[in-house]
Amino acid sequence: MEIDSVRVESSVWVGRKRYRALLSGWYFSWTELDKKNREKKTLSVPIGEVVAVAEGRLEIQPQKRVEDTDRDFTLFYVKRSSSGGGGKGSLWSLGRTQFCCPSRDLRDQWVAQLKTALKTHCPSRPHRLLVFINPYGGKKRGKQIYHSLVAPLFELAGISSHVVVTERANQARDHILKKDLTGFDGVICVGGDGMFSELLHGVIGRTQQEAGISEHDPTVMLQPCDLQIGIIPAGSTDCVCFATVGVNDPVTSTLHIIIGDSQPLDVCSVHHESTLVRYSVSLVGYGFYGDVLAESERHRWMGPLRYDYSGCLVYLCNRSYRGVVQYLPADPQISSPRDNTRCLSGCRVCSESTERLFPHSDSCSSLYSRQLSQHSIESEGEWMSVEGRFKCVSLTCMSSSCPRSPDGLSPSAHLADGTGDLILVRDTNPLGFLTYLHRHTTTQDQFDLPFVEVHRVKAVRFSLPLEDADDCDDEEGKRQSISEGVVGDPEKLHDGDIEPCKDGSQQHLARKQEEERGPKEKGKKKQDFLCGLCCRKPPAVSVWNCDGEILPYTEISCRVRGQLVRLFARGIEDKGRTWKCHEGSRNCKGRCVLHPC
């Protein structure tokens, strides 16, 4: 007998009120009845959002307490509320309802049927997770957040976890690359974007190693990763979590992990010549965003405030840089960065892109798929070129939204359509650039300015004009030698004089730069910093900001890898939409958000 045909119905009590409980198809609902058996309010929960069911009366907050009674059972499920603090998605919390049945046998039947429905409808839920905690990120509350908020929910849902508290930069990445991960259903980071980047590089690198694929070849199709990544936000910046969930809330993210949500995510591979430099999911930025990151490394003692401080100072410098940007346009018939759409949960553009990105995934071997991909890359269209002076050049694979910029760098960017948005901000007056920056914090269109252009692309190349290339060789060589340990040999980052942190590579880079300046250069620090205001010769080149890390090269190429990884998320839910579901519908499969009827 199919589980969809199972129907359990009986009278139950919640407190002193009588209800009719019904388990049918993908839903469990309970309807309040008055003294004349007339129906009143109905509450319905998708089976896919049931966290756990337990015999007796069970409480886990503020501390775990179990009262074993013969006729009671407790249902835990996802409960939604409006998010505050600029959040775009729904804030999730743990809902809890205690039911009292007429008999113990009926109680046992309810518990058994609900657990069976969970196993049948939710086969992709994780059972064992590898958790990495960054104790130094953000406000240094990673361990507290995990043990007080996350671990009790994992225990309630029957999820076992192996916890690693990191002590050095890239420890999480190295663990994923080298250790035996048999039996783990996913890897979780408790930290910020820096810790997520470590997991991203570890998961992608391990997958390509096992598949025998070279990450350094930008023309081959990389193997999609089976090991999912979860993010518990606990860092200074949690851009990836905000852009994929809609809120930065540890409980919301934990519940997404528990119910086994899966959101594919595009990844941008950044190369210099024939060498992989780094992976990115949110921002690869040159000019303003690179300068802000480089300047902020000199003020780490300020904590998260260093980004605001450095942003103001870099803006006052009023710098712009020459460059040649080549890009491979995406199909404008599919989507556009100016179409005013939003990538929300169940996004049509992303769903339709799966078949376009993986047309031979089921029937072809990995080798054939890679050869096919290489052929399609070489013949996928005509490259376009733009040359000039730019305030900033940015490439993002997502909206890059955050609490301060709810719509992000590119509001209509998609999470999993195999494209990125290239944003070119040409040299302009300081007031014009300030207008562009300010529009990121409002609902105004930041692209509706004469000096801004945006393109939906599949690949990007950046180079310097021939007359500027020689001027930057010395500076680039210095950055390469300084950051050799960052890119080439991560173990060099972990000397005893470097405090362990999520982005130790940047700190290492900043300290080495200070050491190489010498006494005279240190004396000129203020003059160098205010180069745009009073310095005779501003710098010829900027640096690249790749998801919060400084790249050692100026000339790079980027390629968007469609749906390369999967997160424990479902995209941002549309809070303004109400779904009307019909019993027995096979299309929704318990994913709809149901409200009291």
Disulfide bonds with the S-S distance in Angstrom:
none
